[in-house]
Amino acid sequence: MSKRTKIMMILGAVIMAAGFVICIVGAIISNVHGDQLFAAKTDEGKGYTYTFSGQEINKIDIEAADATVNIIGGANESKIELINFNENFYSFNCSNRLITFKESPDISSVLRFWESGFTFKGMRYILRFDRTQGEKTINIYLTNRDYVKNFTVSVGKGKIAVEDIGTETDYNFALTDGIVDMNNIHTTSVISIAAATSSDMDIIMKNVSAKTLNINAAYAEVKSETLSFGGGKLSIAHGSAQLDFIPGSEYFKMKVNANGKLTVNEQSFISSFEYKKLPEITDEEPDKDSETTAPDVSNITIDGRELAVYLTGDCFADIETETPQE
C-alpha cells in the first residue's frame, strides 16, 4: 500500500468520524430544542407533528395526492400532523403567516427541485425511498382561540373532513374523487368545492352555514342536514342534491334547472323551479337625504344535466301559491 493511499484512507476515516460526531451533536441540539428528526409512531402510523399559533397564520395550503385531510376545531393545542408520507416526496413550510405542504408524485419530480421548489432535507433521508405503509393523512387541529383565514386543500382521490369550527374562514377544496364531510361549520365567508372531472364524489354537510356556497362537480351525491347559505352556484352535471335549506339572507332568488327528479317539500316539478323572496315595493319615493340603501338580494342557482334535486325548507311553505306545479 502506498503512502498516498494510506494518507487518503486516514483522511477519509477522520472525515467519517467528524461527520459522526456532528450528527450526534446535531441530534442532541435538536432534542434540546424539541425538533423532530425522524418520524414518530402514532395510532395512524408514522409521522411528524408541528405546533403553531393559529392567531399568526393567514392561510394553510395543502396539496397532496390520494390523501385524507382532517381539520378539527376545539382542540387543546393547535398543531399539524403529517402521517405516512415519504419525507423525500414533499416540502413543508411554516413561516410568514403561511403553512404550506406540497407532495411530489414521484422521484423524478423531486430531482427537478429547481422547478418544484423542493429542497435537500439531509443525508438521513437520502436512502429512504422505500414505500411508506399506511394511509397518508394530514391532521390539522385548532383551538377555539385560534383563527385561520383560509384553508386551501387539494387531495386528488381522497377525503377532506372539517368539524367544529365557527370562525370567519374561506374553505377552498379541490378533489378528483372522494369525500368532503363538513360538520358543525359556521362561517360568514365562502365554501367552495371543485371536482370538475369527478366520477365518484360524496359531499356531506351537517349543521353548516356560509355566506356563499359554490360546488362544481362532474358527478356528486350531495346530502345535507341544516344547511344555510346566502348565495352561490351548485353546478353538478350528474348525481343528486338533497338540500335541507335555510336561507342565509332575508331576501333571495333561487333558480333550479335539472333534468332529473325535482321535488320541493315533496312536491314534484318538471325540470325547473324558481322561487323569490324580495322586499316589498312601496309607492313612496325614496328620500334623497336618507342613508338607507336597498336591501341586498342573494342569488342561488342549481344546475345539472342529469341531476336529481330534493329541496326541503320552511322558506318554501308557500310554493303552491308562489310557484304552480308544471
C-alpha positions in Angstrom: 0.0 0.0 0.0 1.5 3.3 -1.0 2.0 6.2 1.4 -0.5 8.3 -0.6 -3.2 5.6 -0.3 -2.6 5.4 3.5 -3.0 9.2 3.8 -6.2 9.1 1.8 -7.6 6.3 4.0 -6.7 8.1 7.2 -8.2 11.3 5.9 -11.4 9.5 4.9 -11.6 7.9 8.4 -11.2 11.3 10.0 -13.9 12.9 7.8 -16.3 10.0 8.7 -15.5 10.3 12.4 -16.1 14.1 12.2 -19.4 13.6 10.4 -20.5 11.0 13.0 -19.6 13.5 15.8 -21.5 16.3 14.0 -24.6 14.0 13.6 -24.5 13.2 17.3 -24.2 16.9 18.3 -27.0 17.8 15.9 -29.2 15.1 17.3 -28.6 16.4 20.9 -29.3 20.0 19.9 -32.4 19.0 18.0 -33.6 17.1 21.1 -32.9 20.1 23.3 -34.9 22.4 21.1 -37.7 19.9 20.6 -37.1 19.4 16.9 -38.2 16.1 15.4 -35.6 14.5 13.2 -37.4 11.2 12.4 -41.0 10.1 12.0 -42.6 9.0 15.3 -45.1 6.3 15.8 -48.8 7.3 16.1 -52.1 5.5 16.2 -52.4 6.0 12.4 -48.8 5.2 11.5 -45.5 7.1 11.5 -45.3 10.9 11.2 -44.3 14.3 12.3 -46.0 16.9 14.5 -45.6 20.6 14.3 -47.3 23.1 16.6 -48.3 26.6 15.6 -50.3 29.6 16.7 -53.4 30.0 14.6 -53.5 33.6 15.5 -50.4 34.1 13.4 -51.5 32.1 10.4 -53.5 33.6 7.5 -53.5 30.6 5.2 -53.0 26.8 5.3 -52.3 25.4 1.8 -52.3 21.7 1.3 -51.5 19.8 -1.9 -51.4 16.0 -1.7 -52.2 13.0 -3.8 -54.8 10.4 -2.6 -54.7 11.5 1.0 -57.0 12.3 3.9 -57.1 15.8 5.4 -58.8 16.3 8.7 -59.4 19.8 10.0 -60.6 19.7 13.6 -61.7 22.6 15.9 -62.0 22.7 19.7 -58.6 21.1 20.3 -56.3 21.8 23.3 -53.4 22.8 21.1 -53.1 24.0 17.5 -50.9 21.6 15.5 -50.5 19.8 12.3 -49.6 16.1 11.9 -48.1 14.6 8.7 -48.6 10.9 8.8 -47.3 8.1 6.5 -45.7 10.5 3.9 -42.3 9.7 2.5 -40.0 12.6 3.6 -38.3 12.6 0.2 -41.6 13.3 -1.6 -42.9 16.5 0.0 -42.0 20.0 1.1 -43.4 21.6 4.3 -43.0 25.2 5.4 -44.4 27.2 8.3 -43.4 30.8 8.1 -44.6 34.3 7.2 -48.2 33.7 8.3 -48.4 30.8 5.9 -48.3 27.0 6.3 -47.7 25.0 3.1 -47.5 21.3 2.3 -46.8 20.1 -1.2 -46.4 16.5 -2.1 -44.4 15.4 -5.2 -45.9 12.4 -7.1 -42.6 10.6 -7.8 -38.8 10.7 -7.5 -38.3 12.4 -10.9 -40.3 15.4 -9.7 -38.2 15.6 -6.6 -35.0 15.7 -8.7 -36.4 18.7 -10.6 -36.0 20.7 -7.4 -35.3 23.9 -9.3 -38.8 23.6 -10.8 -40.9 22.3 -7.9 -39.3 24.2 -5.0 -38.2 21.0 -3.2 -35.0 21.3 -1.2 -32.5 18.7 0.1 -33.7 17.5 3.5 -30.5 15.9 4.7 -28.5 12.6 4.4 -30.7 10.9 6.9 -33.4 10.6 4.2 -31.3 10.0 1.1 -31.5 6.2 1.2 -35.1 6.1 2.4 -37.0 5.8 -0.9 -39.0 2.8 0.3 -42.7 2.6 0.1 -44.4 4.2 3.1 -47.0 1.9 4.7 -50.5 3.2 5.8 -53.0 5.7 4.7 -51.5 9.2 4.0 -53.1 11.5 6.5 -52.8 15.2 7.5 -54.5 16.2 10.7 -54.9 19.9 11.5 -56.0 20.8 15.0 -57.2 24.3 16.1 -58.0 25.6 19.5 -61.1 27.8 19.9 -58.8 30.8 20.3 -57.0 30.4 17.0 -58.2 31.5 13.7 -57.1 30.7 10.1 -58.5 32.9 7.4 -58.1 30.5 4.5 -57.9 26.7 4.0 -56.9 25.7 0.5 -56.8 21.9 0.2 -56.3 19.7 -2.9 -56.1 15.9 -2.3 -56.7 14.1 -5.6 -58.6 11.0 -4.8 -59.0 11.5 -1.1 -61.1 12.8 1.7 -61.5 16.2 3.4 -63.2 16.3 6.8 -63.9 19.5 8.7 -65.6 19.8 12.0 -66.4 22.2 14.9 -65.1 25.5 13.5 -67.0 28.7 13.8 -64.5 31.3 12.5 -64.7 33.7 9.5 -62.8 31.3 7.2 -62.7 30.6 3.5 -62.7 26.9 2.6 -61.4 26.1 -0.9 -61.4 22.3 -1.7 -60.4 20.5 -4.8 -60.6 16.8 -5.5 -60.6 14.3 -8.3 -62.9 11.9 -6.5 -63.6 11.2 -2.8 -65.5 12.7 0.1 -66.0 16.1 1.6 -67.5 15.9 5.0 -68.3 19.1 6.9 -69.9 19.0 10.3 -70.8 21.9 12.6 -69.1 24.6 10.5 -70.2 28.2 10.6 -68.5 31.0 8.5 -69.6 34.3 7.1 -67.3 33.7 4.2 -67.2 31.2 1.3 -67.2 27.4 1.0 -66.0 26.3 -2.5 -65.8 22.6 -3.6 -64.3 21.8 -7.1 -64.4 18.4 -8.7 -64.6 19.1 -12.4 -63.7 15.6 -13.5 -65.3 13.5 -10.7 -67.0 10.2 -11.2 -67.3 9.1 -7.5 -67.9 12.0 -5.2 -69.8 12.4 -1.9 -70.5 15.8 -0.2 -72.0 15.7 3.2 -72.9 18.8 5.2 -74.5 18.8 8.6 -75.2 22.0 10.5 -73.2 24.1 8.1 -73.7 27.8 7.4 -71.8 30.1 5.0 -72.3 33.4 3.2 -71.7 31.7 -0.2 -71.6 28.1 -1.2 -70.2 27.0 -4.6 -70.0 23.4 -5.9 -68.7 22.5 -9.3 -68.6 18.7 -10.0 -69.0 16.4 -12.9 -70.6 13.9 -10.6 -71.6 14.2 -6.9 -74.0 13.0 -4.3 -74.8 15.9 -2.0 -76.5 15.3 1.3 -77.2 18.0 3.9 -78.9 18.5 7.2 -79.5 22.1 8.3 -77.6 23.8 5.5 -77.7 27.6 5.4 -76.1 29.9 2.8 -76.9 33.3 1.4 -75.9 32.9 -2.3 -73.9 30.7 -4.6 -73.9 28.3 -7.5 -74.2 24.5 -7.5 -73.2 23.1 -10.9 -73.4 19.3 -10.8 -73.7 17.6 -14.1 -74.7 14.1 -12.8 -75.8 12.8 -9.4 -78.2 14.2 -6.7 -78.5 17.1 -4.3 -80.5 16.7 -1.1 -80.6 20.2 0.4 -82.2 20.9 3.8 -82.1 24.6 3.1 -82.3 27.6 5.4 -81.9 31.0 3.7 -78.7 32.8 4.8 -80.1 36.2 3.8 -83.5 37.7 4.2 -84.1 38.2 0.5 -83.0 35.8 -2.2 -83.7 34.4 -5.6 -83.4 30.7 -6.3 -83.4 29.0 -9.7 -83.1 25.3 -10.3 -82.6 23.6 -13.7 -82.2 19.9 -13.5 -83.3 17.1 -15.9 -83.6 14.5 -13.1 -86.3 14.2 -10.4 -87.1 17.5 -8.8 -89.1 17.9 -5.6 -89.6 20.9 -3.3 -91.0 19.9 0.1 -92.0 16.6 -1.6 -94.0 18.5 -4.3 -92.8 17.4 -7.8 -91.7 19.8 -10.5 -90.6 19.1 -14.0 -87.0 20.2 -14.9 -87.1 23.6 -13.3 -88.1 25.5 -10.2 -87.9 29.2 -9.3 -88.5 30.9 -6.0 -88.2 34.6 -5.0 -88.4 36.4 -1.7 -88.0 40.0 -2.4 -88.5 43.2 -0.4 -91.9 44.8 -0.7 -92.3 47.5 -3.3 -94.0 50.7 -2.0 -95.4 53.7 -3.7 -93.3 56.0 -1.6 -90.4 57.7 -3.4 -87.0 57.2 -1.7 -85.7 60.0 0.4 -82.7 61.5 -1.3 -81.3 62.6 2.0 -81.7 59.2 3.6 -78.6 57.0 4.0 -80.8 53.9 3.9 -79.8 51.6 1.0 -81.9 49.0 -0.8 -81.6 45.6 0.9 -79.3 43.0 -0.8 -80.9 40.2 -2.7 -78.8 37.0 -2.9 -78.8 34.7 -6.0 -78.8 30.9 -5.8 -78.6 28.7 -8.9 -78.6 24.9 -9.1 -77.8 23.4 -12.5 -77.5 19.8 -13.6 -77.6 17.8 -16.8 -78.9 14.7 -15.1 -79.3 15.8 -11.6 -81.9 14.8 -9.0 -82.8 17.7 -6.7 -84.6 17.3 -3.4 -85.3 20.7 -1.7 -86.8 21.0 1.7 -87.2 24.0 3.9 -89.7 26.1 5.8 -89.0 29.0 3.4 -90.8 27.1 0.7 -94.0 26.7 2.6 -96.0 28.9 0.2 -94.8 27.3 -3.1 -98.3 26.2 -4.0 -99.3 29.8 -4.5 -95.9 31.2 -5.4 -94.9 28.6 -8.0 -97.5 26.4 -9.6 -96.7 22.8 -10.4 -95.9 22.3 -14.1 
